[in-house]
Amino acid sequence: MSFSESEQLAIWQKRFFQCGIIVLLGLILWGISRLCNYFSDVTSIVGFSILISYLLIGSVDFIQAKLKIRNRGWAVAMVYSLIIIIAILFIVFVIPSLILQTQSLTAQIPSYLKKFQSWLINYNGQINASGFPYTLDLALISKELSHSITNFGQKALNQFFEFAFNTINFAISGLATIVLSVYFLIDGPRIWNGLIRPLSEEYTRHANNLRHDLSRCLRGYFIGQVQLSFFSGVYVFFMYSLLGSRYALLLGIWQALVEIIPVIGGFMGIGLGTLVMLFDPNPLWGNPLIKALIAFGAYMFYTQIIKDNFLTPRIMGNAIGLHPVVIILVVFIGAKAAGITGVVFALPMAGLLNVILDYYLKNRNKPITDNNLTEI
């Protein structure tokens, strides 16, 4: 099929226009990223307040509907009151045990390092006895371990003072985040209506449909990730308790926290727990190596069978809609760009961009009518 010169010219003009749009969007995104980096503290507060809002908006809507409360602020107050009660119970009954286990594990770290050093010496001796040409540089490893053991207390003390110095800033940021999340929960619909008010009727319908898809993506991801992290932490806690670990509570909470990081978070959690059990100098019972292997095998069974086949499909479904390879790359890019904050928000932002692109591809040639309007 051949095209006339005018048709070819129109095609090339369209392609140049598309390339120009892509370059313009790239420059806009670069400018936004630079602006967010400059105001990183403010963007973090706004981002985490939106995260809290999405985690709690379902509970607020449920209470408001069930109790037939006209004033949405009362429903928000009830949800936050329940959270405060749970936090107080956690502080009273869990934090003391958590502090004791943390102090005990911190005190045992030099012993862990010495046991690891002893294991390296035995391993190096076996290699020399077998005549294998490659051995470990034991002198360098011992020097590094001794240096770590000697400076461990000083490093911990410096980190404590640094944490105490940043506590005030953290408290101020946390208070601002909570206040903003309350406003988002109460006035979220009003804020949205104010933003789309200048748009025409057709674009208003597009915006409402797109908001519905974006909200479904964010709620599905954030709430699902929290639920999966909770289940993983509870599973690991009971697993370590059955294996006789004295740090079961600490390792369970650690597992729940790092499970927030997609794909690699679970292995970070079980990796630390396995090392703690493997190099425990005074286990309550049993062989540390066998218990470490059992713990790792039990977690892999949970991840591959229970979590991937039953929990994740039921809880999250396909909230993000991205390939696992893309997810890993996005997580690494987020970590490189903004550390922990980047890890938390990189995947949701990628999911939002994917939702916007998918919505555009589905509706670019479809007129908006009342029949295909999504109910918000």
C-alpha positions, 0 to 999 in steps of 0.5 A: 500500500503506497501513500501520496506525498501529502499523506507521508508528510502528515504521517511524519508530522504526526511522528514528530509531534509524538516525539515532541510530546514525549520529550516535553513529558520527559522534561516535565517529569525531570522538572517535577523530580528536581522540584520534589528533591528540593522540597524533599521534606515537604513531599515526604510529609504529603506523600505519607499523609496520602498513604495514611489516608488511603489506608484509612479511608475504607474504615472511615467510609465503613463507619460513616455508612454503618452508623449513618454519621452525617459529619465525616469528621466524627467518623475520622475521629473514631478511626483515629481513636481506635488507632490510638487505643491499639497503639497504647496497647502495643506500647504497654504489652509489646514494646517492653519485650521488644526492647529487652530482645533488642538489647539482648541481641545487640549485646550478643552481636560481638559473640556472633562475630566471634563465632563467625570468625571461629567458623572461618578458621575451621573452614580454612583449616579444612581447605588447607588439609584438603590441598585445595589451591584457593583459601580465604584471606583469614588475616584480613577477615579477622582484622575486619571482624576485630575492628567491628567488635571493638568499635561496635559499642562506639558506633551504637552510642553515636547512632543513639545520639544521632537518633535522639537529635533527629527525634524532634524533627521526626516528631514534628514531621509525624504530627504534620503528616497526621494533621494532613491525613486528617484533612485529606480524609475529611475534605478529600472529595471537596478538594477533588471537586475544587480541582476539576471544577474548571474542566468541561463536562467531558473532561470532568467525566474522564477525570472521575473515571481515572480517579476511580482507577487510580484509587483502586490501584493505590488502595489495592496496593497499600492495603494489600501490602500492609495485610501481607506484611502483617501475615508474614510477620505473624507467621515468622513470629510463630515459626521462630517461637516454635524453634525456640528463638529468644528473639521471635518477637523482634524478628517477627516485627522486623519481617513485617517491616521489611515485607513492605519492600516488594520482591526482595523485602521478604528475603531481607527479613528471613536472611537476618533471622536465619543468621541470628539462629545460625550463629546463636552462641547459646541456643535454648535447644537444638542444633543452630544449623538445623534450626536455621535450615528449618526456618529458611525452608519453612519460610520458603514454603510459606512464600511459594505455596501459601503467600503466592498461591492463596494470600496474594491473589485474594488480597492484592489481585493485580493491583499494580499490573506490572511484570516482576522484572519491572517491579524489581527495577522500579524498586531499585530506582526508587531506592537510589533516588530517595532511599526508604521513601523512594522504596515505599512510593516508587512502585505505587507511582509506577502503578499510577503511570501504568493505570494512566497509560492503560486508561488512555489507550482504552479510551483515546478513540471512545466517546464518553457517554453515560453508559460507559461512565464509571460510578464513583 
